[in-house]
Amino acid sequence: MVFESCESVDDLAGNIGVSSKQIKFLVYCRKEEESYKSFCIPKKRGGQRVIEAPKEDLKNVQLAIKNRLSEFYSPPSGCYGFVGGGGVVKNAECHIQKRYVVKADIKDFFGSVNAKRVNGIFKHLGASRKISYILTQVCTKEGRLPQGAPSSPILSNMVAYRMDRQLIKLANKNNIVYTRYADDITFSLKSGYPPDGIVFVADDGWAWPGKELNNIVEANGFSINIDKFYLHRNDHRQIVTGVKVNKKTNVSRGYIRQTRAMINSIQKDGRETAREKHFNHYPRKGKRTIPPIEKIVWGRLEHIKNVRGPGDRVLKKLQGRFFRVVPEYKKVINKDNKVLSEVDVFICHKKEDKNRWATPLAEELKARGWTVWYDEYEMIPGDSLSRKITQGLEQARYGFVLLSRSFLEGESVWLRRELGGLRAKEKNPDDVRVVPIWCDVDIEDVRGFDTVLADQFAANFRDNDVSSVVDLLETRLMR
């Protein structure tokens, strides 16, 4: 158990890696209201969201608790909020090309998790009564999880674990998809109609939460916000966690147009005037500092990149325009270009092996999401062979060398150069860059060509089809 060995504050401090004096001061000396700075930000559809940001010393302890909990918490398959490998795009990808999308919002998600429920989580993880009290005091404010504390997301996910499992079971029973991103619950299905247990459509056409869905959410101490419950068919725009999912993950045309208009305004009017125009056109309730317009556009471009990818043509045009008016954005463009210039693998092969092994391997790798430098994809008439191959070797993380009889018995300056270029990237014995793949050859054949390659066996086409070969490569390279 995570906190089973903690019998004192000193034990707890050592367990999470902070000072015991720091914990004692926060729990026993400083008043709770002095540990937070509260402010409001306007919600997208009106109203105010209260953010309670912990002061630096408390934030550090909460972050240490969060990191400790992360070592043991494993989210359910449908949970994408505040977890490694998650995110709004990953969440949205689960609902692409579905006939119906059902969206539900949990009302006051963090505020619904009270101190008693948090205390129960820590006790479940082995904490004694005293230690669970201290941990709860550090992670809650006014008897609930504060929105703004780094420990709140993982604790809310842990409290919602049973609800997630029950909703996954409900979805599986009806052959539909379920995901949750923080307080956003989404169901989707390819065919048919959503079951009454999940959504009920009244005679007036309005959609309401189904009885089973509502009962599960309420039984777990949460409630659905009726004003944010939607049923979207695929002949209308389907948005999941801010991402359009009708045909593929995308952002709306309006989002692109607004971003372009903001860049044009910066160019035409200057940054300060553009900022005033933006907030006059999109008024917001509540007092808060208006961020610089370039930061807003910067964030919007990052969102477009996350959804459409760094190589998207529309994104590249917007980035180019933005760079002309905000020169400091160049560092992002340079970083993106570097990412786009890198590939996972360079395929080194003999011409005679192209149809039998090289092309099927390249196609299988691409189908699984690998980026591949393969001469069939890269070379066009007029290209310099030397320059293209050199560029490919520089970009590639790995070199898959197809060792066939034609490769081993033939004399080719280019193959020797490619193999030498790949080996030059291996800075130490653990830095594997050359990955040989045997193609109808045996150990004696390979040893006669190169003893080092003979000791680097990765996969063998003689015993495996292309899919099995790539399975072995992915396992070997931990991809």
N, C-alpha and C positions, 0 to 999 in steps of 0.2 A: 504494500500500500504506500501511497505517496508520502503521507505524514505520520505513519504509524510509529516511527522511531522518535518523534518529537515529543519530549516530555516537558520542555521548558522553552522560554523565549529564545535562549541561546541556541537550543537545538533547532528551533524553527529558522532562526537567522542563518545558521549554517546550512540548513536544508535548501533554502531558496537563494542563498548567496548575498545577503545584505547584513548590515550592522544591527546587532540586538538593541543598541542604544537608539537607533533610528526607529525601530518598531515600537519600543516603549514610549518614546516621545510622541509618536503619532497616535497611539492608542490611549495613553494615560495622561498626557500633558497638554497637548494642543486641542482646542475646541474644534469640533467637526467643521463648523462653518468657516473656520479660518484656514482650512486645508483646500478649499476649492474657490475657483473664480467662475461665477455663473454669468452667462450672457445668452441672448436669444438670437436666433437666425430665422428668417422667414421660410416657411415651407413652400414647396412648389405650387400647391393648390390653395394657398392661404393659411393663415394661422401662424403660430410661433413654435419653434422647436427650442427647448431649453437645453443648452450645453453646459455641463458642469465639469470644467477642466480642473484636474487636480494640480496642486502646486508641485514643483519639480521633485522635492524629496518624497512626497507621497506617490507621485507618478512612478518613480524609480522602484519603489517597493511593489506597487501593483504590477509593474512590468515584470519584475522578478517572479511574482506568483503566477502570472500568465505564462511565462516561459516554462516554469516547472509543470504546470498543468498540461501544457502542450506536449510534453514528453509522454503523457499517458492517455490523453484524450484522442479517440479515433472517431471522426464524425461518420454518421450514416451516409449511405451512398447518395442520397438526395440533398445533402446539406452542402451549400457552396459559399455561404457567407462567413467571412473571418477565418477561413481555413486555408492551409497550404494547397496550392494547385486549384483554388477556387476563383471567384471573381464573377462580375456581372455577365461577362461574355460567356464563360464556361456554363454558367447557370442558364443563359438564354439558348445556348447551343442544343440543350436537351429538348427544346420545343420547336425546332425548325420544321417547317412544312407539315404542320398539324391542321386538321380540319377545325378543331375547336381548342381555344386556350381559355382556361378559367383562372382568374387572378383574385386572391384574397389577401387582405392586409391585416396583420395583428395589431390591435390597438395598444399603444403605449407599451411596446415590447419590453424594453429594459425596465420601465417602471412597474411592470407586472411581476417582476422577479423580486420578491421581498427578502428581507434578511433571514427569515425562517427557512426559506428554500435554499438560500446560499449556504447557510449553516449546515443544512442537511447534506449538501454536496461535499463539504469538507469532512463531515463525519463519515460519509460513505467512503472517503478516500483515506480513512484511518486516523484522522485527527481526534485528539481527546476533546473533552468538553471545553477545556481552557483554550487549547490551540485553535479549535474551530471558532470560538468566540473572537479571538484576536484576529484571525484571518477574515472573518465576516466584518468586523469593525473597520478593517483596512479597506475592504472592497465595496462597502455600501455607504450610502449617504441618506440620512433620514429614513432608514429602514428599507432601502431598495437599491437596485443597481443604478449608479449615475451614468447618464449618457455623456461620455467624454473620458471615462476611466479606461485605461488599456486592458484591465482585467475583466471588464463587463462583457465584451463580445464572447469570449470563450465560456464564461460562467453561464451566460444566457443560453448558449448552445448546449451546454451540459444539462441545464434544467429542462430544455426542450427536447432532449434526446428521446424520451419515451413518446412524446407527441410525434416526433419524426418517424419513429418505428411504426406507430399505429397508422399514420397517414400513408406511409409506404405500403403497408399491408392493405389498406383500403384501396389504394391505387392499383396494386397488383391484382386484387380481386376483380377489378373492373377493367383490367388490361389497358391501363393508362399510365402516363408518366407523372411523377411527383418530384418537385424540387422546392427547397426553401432557401432564400437568401435573406438572412436577418429576419425582418418582419414581413417579407414578401413570400407568400405561398403561391405556387403555380401548379396547375394540372393541365395536361394536354392529351389529346387523342387523335389518331390518324383517321378513323372512320367511326360511323355511328354517331350517337348523341350522348353527352355527359349524363351519367346516372343521377337519379333523384337524390341519392345519398350525398352527392357532392354539390349539385346545383339544382335549384328549383326555379322554374320560369313561371311567373304568375300570368294571369289572363291579360294583364295590361302590358305584357312583354318585358317587365323588369325581372332581372335575375337576382336570386337570393341564395345564401348559403344553404346547402342541403342539410338534412337533419343529422346524418352520420358525421359529416365534416364538422358541423357546429358542436355536436356533443363531444367529439374528440378534443377539439381545441379548448372548450370550456372545462372539460374534465381535467385538463392539464394546467389550469390556472390562467388561461389566456382568453381573449375574446376577439371576434372578427369585427373589423370596422365596416359596417354596412355601407357606408358612403364610398368605400373603395373596393367594392366587390364587382367584378366584371366578367362577362362572358363574350368572347370575341370569335367570330367565325372567320375563315380564311378569305372571304371576299371583302373583308375590311382589314384595316391595318392592325396587326397583332404586335404589341410591344411587351417585352418581358424584361424587367429590370433595366429599362431605358434602351433596350436593343430591339430593333425590328427583326422578326423571325419568320415572316411569311414564306420566303423562298430561301433565304440564307441570313446569317447575322449581318445586320446593316444598321446604319443610322438613317433617320428620315431625311427627305429632301429639304424640309424646312430647317433642320439643324445645319445642314451644309450651307444653305442660302444665308442663314443668319450669321454663321461663322465668316463667310465670305464678305458679307456686308460690314461686319465689325472690322475686318482687316482693311477694307476700302475706306471706312470712316477714319481709321488711324492714319492712313496715307493722305487722305484729303484734309482732315481737320486737325490732326495732331492728337497726341495721346490723351491729354486732359479733356479737350472738347469731346473727343470720341467717348470717353468714359461718361461724361455728363449726358450725352445724347442717349447712350445705351440705357442708363438708369432712369432717364425721363421716359423713354419708350417702354421700358419694362419696370414699372414702379414696384417697389417692394415695401411691405409694411414693417414697422419696427425700426429702431435705430441701430445702426451698425456702421462700421467703417467701410466705405466703398473701396473694394480692391482695385488696383491698377487694371486698365482694360487689357493690357498685354498679358497679364497673368490669367485673365479669363479666357482669352483666345488660346493661350498656351495649353490650358487645361482641356479646352474643347478639341484641339488638335490631337492631344494624347488620347482622348476618348475615341476619336475617329480612327486613330492608329490601332488601338486595342481591338476595335470591332472589325475594321476592314483590312488590317495588316499594314506593315511599314512600306510595302511596295505598291500600295494602291495609287492609281494615277491621279484620282481626284485629290487625295491627301497630298501627294507630291506637289501638285499645282498650288494648293493652299499654303503649304510650307514655303514654297518659293516666294509667294507674294508676301507672306508674313516676315520672312527673313529680310526682304528689301526694306521693310519699315521698322523692324526690330532686329538689328544686327546681332544681338546677343543670342538669338535663336540658332545661330550657326552651329553651336556645339551639339544641339540635338540632331541637326541634319547630318553632321559628320558622324555621329554615333550610329544613326540609322543606316547611313551608307556603308559603314563598316559591317554592320549586321547583315545587310543585304549582300555584301560581297563575300561572305563566308558560306561555305557549303560543308555538308557532313562528310561526303566521301568523293574521292577521285577514283574512277575505275580504270585500272591499268590492265590492258589486254592486248592480245595479238589479233590482227585483222581477221584471221581465219576463224576466230572464236566468237565473232560478233553475234551471229544469229543464234548459235547454240547455247551460249552461256551469258555473254555480256549484256545483250539487250534484255532478255528475260529478267536478269538480276536487277538492271537499272529500273525496269518497269515495276518490279515488286517493291523495291526500295521506295520509289516515288509514291506508290499506292499506300505505303505505310507512313508517309510523312517525312521521309528523309529528303534532304536536298542533295542532288547528285550532279557532279561534273562528269559528263560522258560525251565523247567527241561527237556522237550522233546528234546531241542536243545543242552543242556549243558552236560547232564549226559551220561556217557559211562560205560560199565562194568568195575568194579574195582575202580571206583571213590569213594572217601569218601563223603557220603551224607552231613555230618555235615560241612566239609570243603568247599564243593561246594556251599551250600546254604549261608554260611557265606560270602563267596567271592562275590556271587551274590548280597546280601544285601548291601555290602560295595560299590559295583560298581554302583548300581542303583540310579538314580535321583528321581524316583517315584516308589511307590509300588501300583499296581492295585490289589485290594483285591476283589475276586469274592464271594459275599455273597449269597450263596444258602442255601436251607434247610439242605442239607447234611453238609455244612460248619458250620451252626449255631447250629445244633443239635448234631453233632459228637464231640468226644473228641480227639483232636490231639495236642500232645506236639509240633510238628513241626510247625503247623499253628500258635499257640500261640507265638512261638519263632520268626517266621517270622514277625508277626504283631508287636511284641515288638521291633524287630530290626529296623523296618521301623519307628516306633514312636520315637525311640531314636535319629533318625537323625533330628527330628523337634526341632530346637533350640529355636524357638519363635512361637507365635500363627499365624504369617503370613507365616511361613515356611512350606508350605504344602508338605508333602511327601506321606502320606497315602491317596489313592484315592479309596473309596469303589464303587463297581459296583453291583447293586442289580440284582439278578437272581431269578425271581419268588418268591420274598419275599415281605412283606409289612413292614410298619413302626413299628408295634408292634413286629414283629419277630426280627427286627434288634435291637430295643430298649431293648428287653429282653436279647439280647446277649451282647450289648455294647452301652451305651447311647451316647458316643462320636461319634461312627460310625453312629448312627442314625441321627446326626446333620450334617453329612458330605456328604449328597447325591450328587452324581456326575452324574450318568447315570443309566438307568434301562433297562435290557434286556426284561422285560415283555412287554414294550410298543414299543421297538425299535429293528430293526435288527442290526447286528454287524457293518455295515457301519454307521448307524445313531448314534450308541453308540460312535464310534471313532470320529465322527463329534463333538459330545457334549464334549468329552474329550479334543479334540484339541482346542475348543473354550474356555473351562474352564481353560485350562493350557496355553492359549495364545501361542500355538506352531504353 
